[in-house]
Amino acid sequence: MELRKRLGIYLREDRATVVCLVPQGGQTRLLGCFSLDIDGQEPPGQQTLADRIAQACAERGLKFTESAVALDCALFMQHSVHSEFSDYKKIAATVRFDAEETLATDISDMAVAFRIASKGQTGAQLDVFTAQRSTLSDILLSLQSNGIDPVAVSPDAWCLSRYLAQWGRSEEADRVYALLSDARGYLIGAPNADEVSFTRAFPVGPSQDRKALLTRETLVTAALGGSGQSASRLCVLDALNGLKASDLGPRVPFEVEDCDLAAMGRIDPAEL
């Protein structure tokens, strides 16, 4: 039986990072990866990006049986919404009404997705994700016109939390991951009793002090209780400037250590 080759696409407004993977013997083998940037090119937009993705896959001989998209946090909003129900089907039937009431705005032009963060006697607490319907349609139609039909479109932080759940040590209740890319930051906690990880995403400006920013966001998250009551260890990765755990030191109320996302997935950095 032919192995299912999977294409993962991380999409921004003007940039994409693409990886092609195949499961093999309980592991995941990297078949290829690349990044594209169309900033300043004409015509801009998702169609140009999708055309370039398909062209790059063809040039590299990357063939796949299914694909999925991770949507950059600048393209959607995440909200905390309470539902009176704990049954999934009832939540799905009423989540748009609950979201409109919480946000106090019309969301008829929005695409809405949710996950159940926790359940209790009074219902469920939801992580609700909203994006402009036109934005998602543009992304999907542009990819489909190039023979790429994603089976799922998920928030980027959600995808990171699933990766950490599979390859990291996020099952340890005392562990919080602090991850910085070139322009994005993420704080991801261990799964709660309902097996849902806390996730937070925030922008990182080109001139910002990344050490001060990460310290502030970590302290805010801890104060809000989002990192979990027993969290005591912060795992740090700065993919751009190489911020190290030792740089934070006593600035945060955690033991701090470095982490390596590629090593977790048993990927040789030379392959990236």
Secondary structure by P-SEA (a helix, b strand, c coil): cccbbbbbbbbcccbbbbbbbbbcccbbbbcccccccccccccccaaaaaaaaaaaaaaaccccccbbbbbccccbbbbbbbbccccaaaaaacaaaaaaaaaccccccbbbbbbbccccccbbbbbbbbccaaaaaaaaaaaaaacbbbcccccaaaaaaaaaacccccccccbbbbbbcccbbbbbbccccccbbbbbbbbbccccaaaaaaaaaaaaaaaaccccccccbbbbbbcccccccccccccccccccccccccccccccccc
